[in-house]
């Protein structure tokens, strides 16, 4: 029984860690109240998109205004007459400052080729310790950890059959540890999962530009075990966290209307173990079935208009998400099989409406300013947990929670961006939100505007001058387009 509980605990821990890397989220325990942090509907979409780079124009205007940094790798946004385009930076979505992010788009005689790379090749470390002073009592311990974070997207476009894009997420970790320095040894081996997706688009049908994506998240393998040397007992278990299969399709119209549909399916999590006790081998098979299914609908309307050197835009969006998870388990120890009867089914529903707002001020041919913010109009979440029980488990106990929130700004202060075009086709973008905040800030949530000089601690002009440059970070993107 202790071995079974150990296996179940291992599976649950690993399943939880796996779930956090999935495009489809796993909800917290039903005893945790619903709030803004349990929102899931946005994560139902674009889970297989590995391109984290985003232009300064798009990021600071909340997606209202874009540039070739955003468009060159999209099946419905790339320009077949690009010539040659390169960029470096824009990796705001990457998790580590040591990552790099760059891309290239090239017009070929037979089509168009776009390539994106973000990440770092590999980072590894290890410690091996051996004690062989006494040949009869050799001890050793080892720890190895390798991580690589490589996100690659390749787009090929034609004028006849459309455009195809391959997304590869090769972000993995491999951790191994072994220690025989004690009578009871712990062994662990962990491999995380990559993903692959294929997207088609680039064809206009009756004024509509459709696209479709199919993606797979491969399973994660996690191995744990122990050796009890004194009692001649060994134990090991291999946990395979269920993978994920997803389909997303959408369409956009030249008028600014667009919509998406996303479907996600999660497979089982399994654990297979063996126990050696004085020469007797007992095998254990456990299946924990999330039975997880997610579906989402997303639609919006994007519109911009210009007034002299000023341009404004807005994008209202409506998102509807559904998720169902039937948590059950069964096990087989030797020839004895059993399964849980009280299998709770958790169903989640969310309705969200929001609007993105952006503005652009074209100072002259060399300089342009961008700003923007987002407003969540409403967020309605409902969670229902149904657990069978009673006589022969024919009755069901249901607990339903709901949460409603309306009219919240997605960020407190406005974002600000600056682009400089020192020469033709060369664009340098700065996310200047932090810099502008040193001088003044505009907070639509509180409907306030103020200077950033408050509480600077400056006692003289020198202190005051260094305040706004100390610790300053400007997110930088550089791009250049070579003429045909």
C-alpha positions in Angstrom: 0.0 0.0 0.0 2.9 2.4 0.8 4.4 1.7 -2.6 1.0 2.5 -4.3 0.7 5.7 -2.4 4.2 6.7 -3.4 3.5 6.0 -7.0 0.2 8.0 -6.9 2.0 10.9 -5.2 4.8 10.8 -7.8 2.3 10.8 -10.7 0.2 13.6 -9.3 3.3 15.8 -8.7 4.6 15.2 -12.2 1.2 15.6 -13.8 0.8 18.9 -12.1 4.2 20.1 -13.4 3.4 18.8 -16.9 0.1 20.6 -16.8 1.6 24.0 -16.2 3.6 23.7 -19.5 0.6 22.7 -21.5 -1.2 25.3 -23.7 -4.4 24.2 -22.0 -4.4 25.0 -18.2 -5.1 22.8 -15.3 -7.3 24.5 -12.7 -6.3 24.8 -9.1 -8.0 22.8 -6.4 -11.8 23.4 -6.2 -11.3 24.8 -2.6 -9.4 27.8 -4.1 -11.8 30.6 -4.9 -12.2 31.8 -8.5 -10.6 35.1 -9.3 -8.6 36.8 -12.1 -5.7 34.4 -11.5 -7.9 31.4 -12.5 -8.8 32.8 -15.9 -8.0 30.3 -18.6 -9.8 31.3 -21.8 -7.0 33.2 -23.4 -4.5 30.3 -22.9 -6.8 28.1 -25.1 -5.4 29.9 -28.1 -2.0 30.1 -29.9 -0.5 27.5 -27.6 1.7 26.0 -30.4 3.0 29.4 -31.6 6.7 29.5 -30.7 7.4 33.0 -32.1 7.7 35.1 -29.0 9.2 38.1 -30.8 7.0 41.1 -31.0 7.8 44.5 -32.4 7.9 47.6 -30.2 5.1 49.0 -32.3 2.8 46.1 -31.6 3.8 45.6 -27.9 3.3 49.2 -26.9 0.1 49.7 -28.9 -1.4 46.5 -27.6 -1.4 44.9 -31.1 -3.2 47.7 -32.9 -0.2 48.7 -35.0 2.3 46.1 -36.3 5.5 46.1 -38.3 7.4 43.6 -40.5 8.9 42.1 -37.3 5.3 40.7 -36.6 4.2 40.2 -40.1 7.1 38.5 -41.9 6.5 35.1 -40.3 2.6 35.0 -40.5 0.9 32.8 -43.1 -1.6 35.5 -43.8 0.5 38.6 -43.1 3.8 38.0 -44.9 4.6 40.1 -48.0 5.8 38.0 -50.9 7.6 41.1 -52.3 9.6 41.6 -49.2 13.0 41.2 -50.9 15.3 40.5 -47.9 14.3 41.4 -44.3 16.2 40.8 -41.1 15.6 41.7 -37.5 17.2 41.2 -34.1 15.5 41.5 -30.7 11.9 41.6 -29.9 12.3 38.7 -27.5 10.1 40.1 -24.8 8.3 36.8 -24.3 11.5 34.8 -23.7 12.2 33.6 -20.2 15.9 34.3 -19.8 18.0 37.3 -20.6 20.7 35.1 -22.2 18.3 34.2 -25.0 18.6 35.6 -28.4 15.9 36.3 -30.9 16.3 37.0 -34.6 14.6 36.3 -37.9 15.0 36.6 -41.7 12.5 36.8 -44.6 13.5 36.3 -48.2 11.7 36.6 -51.5 12.8 33.7 -53.7 12.2 33.1 -57.4 9.7 30.3 -56.5 8.1 31.7 -53.4 8.9 33.2 -50.0 10.9 31.9 -47.1 10.7 33.1 -43.5 12.8 31.8 -40.6 12.6 32.6 -36.8 14.8 31.5 -34.0 14.5 32.3 -30.3 16.3 30.8 -27.3 19.7 29.4 -26.5 21.3 26.2 -27.7 22.2 24.4 -24.5 23.1 25.0 -20.8 24.5 22.0 -18.8 26.0 21.3 -15.5 27.0 18.3 -13.4 28.7 17.0 -10.3 30.2 13.5 -10.0 31.7 12.3 -6.7 33.5 9.0 -6.2 35.0 7.4 -3.1 37.2 4.4 -3.9 39.4 4.4 -0.8 38.1 1.0 0.2 37.4 -1.4 -2.7 34.8 -3.2 -0.6 32.8 0.0 0.1 32.9 2.2 -3.1 30.5 5.1 -3.0 29.5 7.6 -5.6 27.0 10.3 -6.3 26.1 12.2 -9.5 23.9 15.0 -10.6 23.5 16.1 -14.2 21.3 18.9 -15.5 21.0 19.9 -19.1 18.6 22.5 -20.5 18.0 23.7 -24.0 15.5 26.3 -25.1 15.2 26.4 -28.9 12.1 27.8 -30.6 12.2 27.6 -34.4 9.6 28.6 -37.0 9.9 28.2 -40.7 7.4 29.6 -43.2 7.3 28.8 -46.9 4.8 30.7 -49.1 3.7 30.3 -52.7 1.2 32.0 -54.9 -0.6 28.8 -55.8 -1.1 26.6 -52.7 -0.7 29.2 -50.0 1.7 29.3 -47.1 2.9 26.6 -44.7 4.6 27.2 -41.4 6.3 24.7 -39.1 6.6 25.5 -35.4 9.1 23.6 -33.3 9.4 24.0 -29.6 12.6 22.1 -28.6 12.7 23.6 -25.1 13.6 20.6 -22.9 15.4 19.7 -19.7 17.1 16.5 -18.7 17.9 16.0 -15.0 19.5 12.9 -13.6 20.7 12.1 -10.1 22.0 9.0 -8.4 23.5 8.5 -5.0 24.7 5.2 -3.5 26.4 6.8 -0.6 23.7 5.7 1.8 21.9 2.5 2.4 18.8 3.9 0.7 19.6 5.6 -2.6 17.4 8.0 -4.6 17.4 8.0 -8.4 15.7 10.5 -10.6 15.6 11.1 -14.3 13.4 13.8 -15.9 12.8 14.7 -19.6 10.4 17.4 -20.5 8.4 17.5 -23.7 8.8 19.3 -27.0 6.0 20.3 -29.4 5.5 20.5 -33.1 2.8 22.3 -35.2 1.9 22.9 -38.8 -0.1 25.9 -40.0 -1.6 26.5 -43.4 -2.9 29.8 -44.8 -2.0 32.5 -47.3 -5.0 32.0 -49.6 -7.9 34.5 -50.0 -11.3 33.0 -50.6 -14.2 35.4 -51.3 -12.5 38.2 -49.4 -11.7 35.9 -46.5 -8.3 34.8 -45.4 -8.5 31.4 -43.6 -5.9 29.5 -41.7 -5.6 26.2 -39.8 -3.1 24.8 -37.3 -2.6 21.3 -36.0 -0.2 20.7 -33.2 1.1 18.0 -30.9 2.7 18.3 -27.5 4.8 15.1 -26.9 4.6 13.3 -23.5 7.0 13.9 -20.7 8.9 11.1 -19.1 9.8 11.2 -15.4 11.6 8.3 -13.7 12.1 7.9 -9.9 13.4 5.0 -7.8 15.3 3.9 -4.8 17.6 1.1 -3.7 17.5 -0.4 -0.2 20.9 -2.1 -0.1 20.7 -3.5 3.4 17.4 -5.2 2.8 18.0 -6.2 -0.9 15.0 -4.1 -2.1 14.8 -2.0 -5.2 12.0 0.1 -6.6 11.5 2.2 -9.8 8.7 3.9 -11.6 8.4 5.5 -15.0 5.8 8.3 -15.2 4.6 9.4 -18.7 2.6 12.6 -18.5 -0.1 12.7 -21.1 0.6 14.6 -24.2 -1.7 17.1 -26.0 -3.3 17.3 -29.4 -4.7 20.6 -30.6 -6.5 22.1 -33.6 -7.0 25.8 -34.2 -8.6 27.4 -37.2 -9.7 30.9 -38.0 -10.6 33.5 -40.7 -10.2 37.2 -41.1 -11.8 39.7 -43.4 -10.4 42.9 -45.0 -13.0 44.9 -43.0 -11.3 44.1 -39.8 -13.5 41.3 -38.6 -11.8 38.0 -37.5 -12.5 34.9 -35.5 -10.8 31.7 -34.2 -11.9 28.2 -33.0 -9.6 26.1 -30.8 -9.9 22.5 -29.7 -7.5 20.7 -27.3 -7.4 17.1 -26.2 -5.2 15.8 -23.4 -4.2 12.1 -23.1 -3.7 9.9 -20.1 -1.0 10.0 -17.5 0.5 6.6 -16.8 3.0 5.1 -14.3 4.6 1.7 -14.6 6.8 0.5 -11.7 8.6 -2.6 -10.4 9.6 -3.6 -7.0 12.4 -6.2 -6.3 12.2 -7.7 -2.8 14.7 -10.5 -2.2 14.4 -11.8 -5.7 10.7 -11.4 -6.1 9.5 -8.9 -8.7 6.1 -7.2 -8.4 4.9 -5.0 -11.3 2.6 -2.0 -10.9 0.6 -0.2 -13.6 -1.3 2.9 -12.8 -3.4 5.1 -15.1 -4.6 8.5 -14.1 -6.9 9.8 -16.8 -7.5 13.6 -16.9 -10.0 13.1 -19.6 -9.3 16.7 -20.4 -10.9 18.5 -23.2 -10.9 22.2 -24.0 -12.7 24.4 -26.6 -12.6 28.1 -27.2 -14.2 30.6 -29.5 -12.6 34.0 -30.0 -13.7 36.9 -32.3 -12.9 40.5 -32.7 -12.9 43.6 -34.9 -9.8 45.7 -35.6 -10.0 49.2 -36.9 -7.7 52.2 -37.2 -8.1 55.7 -38.5 -5.8 58.7 -39.0 -6.1 62.4 -38.2 -3.1 64.2 -39.6 0.0 62.8 -37.9 -2.1 61.0 -35.4 -3.5 57.5 -35.8 -5.8 55.7 -33.4 -7.1 52.1 -33.3 -9.3 49.8 -31.2 -9.9 46.1 -31.1 -12.9 44.7 -29.1 -12.7 41.0 -28.5 -15.1 38.4 -27.2 -13.8 35.1 -25.9 -15.7 32.0 -24.8 -14.0 29.0 -23.2 -15.0 25.6 -22.0 -13.0 22.9 -20.2 -13.9 19.5 -18.9 -11.7 17.1 -16.8 -12.8 13.7 -15.6 -10.2 12.8 -12.9 -10.1 9.0 -12.5 -7.5 6.4 -11.8 -7.0 2.7 -11.9 -4.1 0.4 -10.8 -2.9 -3.1 -11.3 -0.5 -4.6 -8.7 0.7 -8.0 -9.8 -2.6 -9.7 -10.9 -4.9 -7.6 -8.7 -6.6 -4.7 -10.4 -8.7 -1.9 -8.8 -10.1 1.5 -9.7 -11.5 4.5 -8.0 -15.2 4.9 -7.8 -15.4 8.5 -6.7 -14.2 10.2 -9.9 -14.9 13.9 -9.8 -15.7 15.7 -13.0 -14.7 19.3 -13.2 -16.3 21.6 -15.8 -15.2 25.2 -16.3 -16.8 27.9 -18.4 -15.5 31.4 -19.0 -16.9 34.4 -20.9 -14.5 37.4 -21.4 -14.9 40.7 -23.2 -12.0 43.1 -23.6 -10.9 45.9 -25.8 -7.3 46.9 -26.9 -6.6 50.6 -27.5 -3.6 52.0 -29.4 -2.3 55.3 -30.7 0.5 56.4 -33.0 2.1 59.9 -33.5 4.3 60.2 -36.6 6.5 63.0 -35.6 8.3 63.1 -38.9 9.9 60.6 -41.3 12.5 59.6 -38.7 10.5 59.3 -35.5 7.2 57.8 -34.4 5.7 57.4 -30.9 3.3 54.6 -29.9 1.1 54.1 -26.8 -1.7 51.9 -25.7 -3.6 50.0 -23.1 -6.2 47.3 -22.6 -9.5 47.2 -20.8 -11.2 44.0 -19.6 -14.9 44.8 -19.9 -16.1 41.6 -18.2 -14.9 38.3 -17.0 -17.4 35.6 -16.0 -16.2 32.3 -14.7 -18.2 29.2 -13.6 -16.7 26.0 -12.2 -18.7 22.9 -11.4 -17.3 19.9 -9.6 -19.5 16.7 -9.6 -18.5 13.8 -7.5 -20.3 10.4 -7.6 -21.3 8.9 -4.2 -24.0 7.3 -2.2 -25.3 3.7 -2.7 -23.4 2.1 -5.6 -22.2 5.6 -6.5 -25.5 6.4 -8.2 -25.8 9.8 -6.6 -23.8 12.9 -7.4 -22.7 15.8 -5.2 -22.2 19.0 -7.1 -20.4 22.1 -6.0 -20.7 25.2 -8.3 -18.6 28.4 -8.0 -18.9 31.5 -10.0 -16.9 34.7 -10.3 -17.8 38.0 -12.1 -15.5 41.0 -12.7 -16.1 44.0 -14.9 -14.3 47.0 -16.2 -10.7 46.5 -15.2 -7.7 48.0 -16.9 -5.3 45.2 -17.9 -2.3 47.4 -16.8 -2.1 50.4 -14.6 0.0 52.7 -16.7 0.1 53.3 -20.4 2.9 51.7 -22.5 5.1 53.9 -24.6 7.3 53.0 -27.6 9.6 55.0 -29.9 10.8 54.0 -33.4 13.7 55.7 -35.2 14.5 55.4 -38.8 18.0 56.9 -39.2 18.2 55.7 -42.8 15.7 54.3 -45.3 14.5 50.7 -44.4 16.4 50.7 -41.1 14.1 50.8 -38.0 15.2 50.8 -34.4 12.5 50.4 -31.8 12.7 51.2 -28.1 10.1 50.1 -25.5 10.3 53.4 -23.6 7.7 52.6 -21.0 10.2 52.6 -18.2 12.0 55.7 -19.4 8.8 57.7 -19.8 7.7 56.6 -16.3 10.8 58.3 -14.9 9.3 61.7 -16.1 5.6 61.2 -15.9 2.9 58.5 -15.9 -0.7 58.2 -17.0 -2.8 55.7 -15.1 -6.2 55.1 -16.7 -7.2 52.8 -13.9 -7.1 55.6 -11.4 -7.7 58.4 -13.9 -4.6 60.1 -12.7 -1.5 61.7 -14.4 1.6 62.6 -12.5 5.3 63.1 -12.7 7.9 60.4 -12.2 10.1 62.6 -10.1 8.3 61.9 -6.8 10.4 60.4 -4.0 13.6 60.4 -6.0 15.8 61.0 -3.0 17.7 63.6 -4.9 19.6 66.1 -2.9 21.3 67.9 -5.7 21.2 68.2 -9.5 23.6 65.3 -10.0 21.5 62.9 -8.0 18.4 64.1 -9.8 20.1 63.6 -13.2 21.2 60.1 -12.5 17.8 59.0 -11.1 16.2 58.6 -14.5 19.1 56.6 -16.0 19.9 54.3 -13.0 18.7 50.8 -13.7 17.0 51.9 -16.9 16.1 49.1 -19.4 15.0 49.8 -23.0 13.7 46.7 -24.8 15.3 47.1 -28.2 14.4 45.7 -31.7 16.4 46.4 -34.8 15.2 45.5 -38.3 16.4 46.2 -41.9 14.8 45.6 -45.3 17.0 45.2 -48.3 15.4 46.4 -51.5 14.7 43.9 -54.3 
